[in-house]
Amino acid sequence: PRGSATPWFSLSYSLKYALVALLLLPLLLGVAGLASVGAYLQQETGGFLLLTPGGIYLQERVYRRGEKTIRLAAMIHLGRQEYYRELAQSVGTGRTLILLEGVSDRDRLLQQSFDYSGFAELLGLVAQNSLDFAGQPVSPDSLEQEIEDAGDPAVPHILCADLDLNQFDARTIEFLNVVGRTLLNPQAEGFGLSAYRRWVAEHMDGPMVQVLMADILHRRNRHLLRILRRSLPHYDTLVVPWGAMHMPAIEQAVVRAGFHLATKTQRLSLEFGNLPFRQIFKRALR
């Protein structure tokens, strides 16, 4: 059972930390085992993420209600360049809105850049922020006016549908700063795992986990769904390329709104056979 008495090192909690902080997947697999990690990830993502001996597959599910279409495309923070390119090129023209993921930091609460690019480069991959949709950026504050001005757009509209960091609990911001200076710090010894584990041992408990999940998952999901409902009357197609952990709640809301599953597409996001394991473990043991 989950609760404040649940130890921070349980499989369920440890894997949630790994997903939030993007711990090294090869090291995680080596510790926890492919089968148990795969079953957990498949359950927590509602099957949007599939872990196989060959790699990680992400699923896109297309839902329809009359003339309206919602595309739920699962993401992780890094992957093959081909994965992002194929997804970007699959978006057609017409009355389409792409609801992007990406927490902003207007008040500069992060102490250093929260960037997966260095980690992705080490693994021979690219970060999620390299996903480049062709389209016209629009603002949430002037969404209806921009739609009216544009008429039937020749290119998709693109809207960041995420929160700003200043809306998070101070404990979440502290945790993200810890991740930034340890796991995502290219200068940290052994990928910063030792420093990260020490911080987790001292600070991570049941209430802290609840705060993190409330901010990083649930609050952002609610914000996205508010924008999705507001946008739906104005567009024929909504594309939602968000993290796989977000997808179960988003999918449930889409189904409750009367949408029905039309198609599923599975794409290879990360191929284990191409990962530089020797280089990874050499740096991890540094």
Secondary structure by P-SEA (a helix, b strand, c coil): ccccccccccaaaaaaaaaaacccaaaaaaaccaaaaaaaaaaaacccccccccbbbbbbbbbbcccbbbbbbbbcccccaaaaaaaaaaccccbbbbbbbbbbcccccccccccaaaaaaaaccccccccccbbbbbbccaaaaaaaaaccccbbbbbbcccccccccaaaaaaaaaaaaccccccccccaaaaaaaaaaccccaaaaaaaaaaccaaaaaaaaaaaaaacccccbbbbbccccccaaaaaaaaaabbbbcbbbbbbcccccccaaaaaaaaaac
